[in-house]
Amino acid sequence: MPKVVITGRGIIAPNGNTVSDYLDGLRNNISGVGRISWPGESETYWFAPVRDFEPTTWMSDKVADGTDLFAQWALAATEQARIDAGLEDFDSERTGVVHGTSMGGTRSLSEAQRAYERDGAKGVDRKTMIRILPNMAGSQLCMRYGLHGPLLTVTTACASSNDAIGNAARLIRSGEVDVALTGGTEAVTMGDGDFAPAWYFAQAQYGMITNSTDERRTLTPFDKDRTGIVIGDGSAMFVIESEEHALARGATILAEIAGYASLADGPHPSAPEPNGTWEALVMRKALANAGLQPEQVDAIYAHATGTAKGDTAEIRAINAVHGGRDLPVTGIKGHTGHTGAASGAMSAVAALETFSSGMLPNAFGTDVADPEADFQVITQKPAHVEAEVIQINSFGFGGQNASLILRRYSA
């Protein structure tokens, strides 16, 4: 089976709008979580928004005007990845786009609704339609780079970017394309005062939102006293290629996408099976897809949302597959908040740095790991890990379980 490799990466995140700034944030325990409010709202709430993003750094005024934030972030992260990959142009029919997002253009949707309520039909911008559709991030990428290969949008909640990357790799392995632009984006906290509060309080009704008052301990992955999530935003995108294509053009290869699996959890729309049975199965299936055994995994980037039920199920799943050894496990959501569809891809950007420098970030804010964890939760400060194989988990509402296997590249 032909190898699929990563040659470029880019990111727009709550703790950094470039790969170097993002990694510095992970390395130096800089969190993107802070308190924000909405227009007309005096109360503040924990969020992890993207800050200081200037769209016209990455695109023309015309493109910026015709796109929602989520598409702008995807365009910016992908352009970073293209530059990182050293690609000047693309074979238009042999390049695909597989992008993951849960929501699409939420800011544009809520702005249009407010404009209608204020000014009637004449107040609704005619560009609203092309701004809000979830496929528009991928479409804008195709328009920007002149692509005519497969264009797919994956919307599997918080598993979206893992599923996007895994399916993009399948396109390459099948021989349908040589190159793919892939990853995921979420933009929900940066609304104009309609969608973001609705999304926040809907999750609060489920008891998912943290009640912490300590800025250092908001979202605490796998902590024994975890209290819930912080909603985050951002995008992480990659250039992936067949090994043959990458070597032929002299590309620097960052890692191999060795395995992937996805399956339905099943029992409930918002909660996993309590013992992590199906999460464990998707991890095993991803390993089998890579032709690897559990003992060959050197580190895990867990989904680890900081919720009581979610973390318990994942801890039990990791115990079932990998327990009984001192396997280092981390989660980045204390640094970034829960970035939904972008979260798996953001973990993958960090995992590439683990291969490169050995830096495995700690689970920011986590002081004492849940005693049920039969593995090593990285707390307090980053660890140094010489990793050959890294597993990345993403689990989403609706029973969306996805696991990705990255391997250090060797010819």
Secondary structure as the mmCIF struct_conf table of DSSP 4:
data_model
#
loop_
_struct_conf.conf_type_id
_struct_conf.id
_struct_conf.beg_label_comp_id
_struct_conf.beg_label_asym_id
_struct_conf.beg_label_seq_id
_struct_conf.end_label_comp_id
_struct_conf.end_label_asym_id
_struct_conf.end_label_seq_id
STRN STRN1 VAL A 4 ILE A 12
STRN STRN2 ALA A 13 ALA A 13
TURN_TY1_P TURN_TY1_P1 PRO A 14 ASN A 15
STRN STRN3 GLY A 16 GLY A 16
BEND BEND1 ASN A 17 THR A 18
HELX_RH_AL_P HELX_RH_AL_P1 VAL A 19 ARG A 27
TURN_TY1_P TURN_TY1_P2 ASN A 28 ASN A 29
STRN STRN4 GLY A 34 ILE A 36
TURN_TY1_P TURN_TY1_P3 PRO A 39 GLY A 40
STRN STRN5 TYR A 45 ALA A 48
BEND BEND2 ASP A 52 ASP A 52
HELX_RH_3T_P HELX_RH_3T_P1 PRO A 55 THR A 57
TURN_TY1_P TURN_TY1_P4 TRP A 58 TRP A 58
BEND BEND3 MET A 59 MET A 59
HELX_RH_AL_P HELX_RH_AL_P2 ASP A 61 ASP A 65
TURN_TY1_P TURN_TY1_P5 GLY A 66 GLY A 66
BEND BEND4 THR A 67 THR A 67
HELX_RH_AL_P HELX_RH_AL_P3 LEU A 69 ALA A 85
TURN_TY1_P TURN_TY1_P6 GLY A 86 GLY A 86
BEND BEND5 GLU A 88 GLU A 88
TURN_TY1_P TURN_TY1_P7 SER A 92 GLU A 93
BEND BEND6 ARG A 94 ARG A 94
STRN STRN6 THR A 95 GLY A 100
BEND BEND7 SER A 102 MET A 103
HELX_RH_AL_P HELX_RH_AL_P4 THR A 106 ASP A 119
HELX_RH_3T_P HELX_RH_3T_P2 ALA A 121 GLY A 123
BEND BEND8 VAL A 124 VAL A 124
TURN_TY1_P TURN_TY1_P8 ARG A 126 LYS A 127
HELX_RH_AL_P HELX_RH_AL_P5 THR A 128 ILE A 132
TURN_TY1_P TURN_TY1_P9 PRO A 134 ASN A 135
HELX_RH_AL_P HELX_RH_AL_P6 MET A 136 TYR A 145
TURN_TY1_P TURN_TY1_P10 GLY A 146 GLY A 146
BEND BEND9 GLY A 149 GLY A 149
STRN STRN7 LEU A 151 VAL A 154
HELX_RH_3T_P HELX_RH_3T_P3 ALA A 157 ALA A 159
HELX_RH_AL_P HELX_RH_AL_P7 SER A 160 ARG A 173
TURN_TY1_P TURN_TY1_P11 SER A 174 GLY A 175
BEND BEND10 GLU A 176 GLU A 176
BEND BEND11 ASP A 178 ASP A 178
STRN STRN8 VAL A 179 GLU A 186
TURN_TY1_P TURN_TY1_P12 THR A 189 MET A 190
BEND BEND12 GLY A 191 ASP A 194
HELX_RH_AL_P HELX_RH_AL_P8 PHE A 195 GLN A 205
TURN_TY1_P TURN_TY1_P13 TYR A 206 GLY A 207
STRN STRN9 ILE A 209 ILE A 209
TURN_TY1_P TURN_TY1_P14 GLU A 215 ARG A 216
BEND BEND13 ARG A 217 LEU A 219
TURN_TY1_P TURN_TY1_P15 PRO A 221 PHE A 222
STRN STRN10 ASP A 223 ASP A 223
TURN_TY1_P TURN_TY1_P16 LYS A 224 ASP A 225
STRN STRN11 ILE A 229 ILE A 229
STRN STRN12 ILE A 231 GLY A 232
STRN STRN13 GLY A 234 SER A 242
HELX_RH_AL_P HELX_RH_AL_P9 GLU A 243 ALA A 248
TURN_TY1_P TURN_TY1_P17 ARG A 249 GLY A 250
HELX_LH_PP_P HELX_LH_PP_P1 ALA A 251 ILE A 253
STRN STRN14 ALA A 255 ALA A 264
BEND BEND14 PRO A 267 PRO A 267
BEND BEND15 PRO A 269 ALA A 271
TURN_TY1_P TURN_TY1_P18 PRO A 274 ASN A 275
HELX_RH_AL_P HELX_RH_AL_P10 THR A 277 ALA A 290
TURN_TY1_P TURN_TY1_P19 GLY A 291 GLY A 291
HELX_RH_3T_P HELX_RH_3T_P4 PRO A 294 GLN A 296
STRN STRN15 ALA A 299 TYR A 301
BEND BEND16 GLY A 306 GLY A 306
HELX_RH_AL_P HELX_RH_AL_P11 ALA A 308 HIS A 322
TURN_TY1_P TURN_TY1_P20 GLY A 323 GLY A 324
BEND BEND17 ARG A 325 ARG A 325
STRN STRN16 PRO A 328 THR A 330
HELX_RH_AL_P HELX_RH_AL_P12 LYS A 333 THR A 336
STRN STRN17 HIS A 338 HIS A 338
HELX_RH_3T_P HELX_RH_3T_P5 GLY A 340 ALA A 342
HELX_RH_AL_P HELX_RH_AL_P13 SER A 343 SER A 357
STRN STRN18 MET A 359 LEU A 360
TURN_TY1_P TURN_TY1_P21 PHE A 364 GLY A 365
BEND BEND18 VAL A 368 VAL A 368
STRN STRN19 ALA A 369 ALA A 369
TURN_TY1_P TURN_TY1_P22 PRO A 371 GLU A 372
BEND BEND19 PHE A 375 PHE A 375
STRN STRN20 GLN A 376 VAL A 377
BEND BEND20 GLN A 380 LYS A 381
STRN STRN21 ALA A 383 HIS A 384
BEND BEND21 GLU A 388 GLU A 388
STRN STRN22 VAL A 389 GLY A 396
TURN_TY1_P TURN_TY1_P23 PHE A 397 GLY A 399
STRN STRN23 GLN A 400 ARG A 407
#
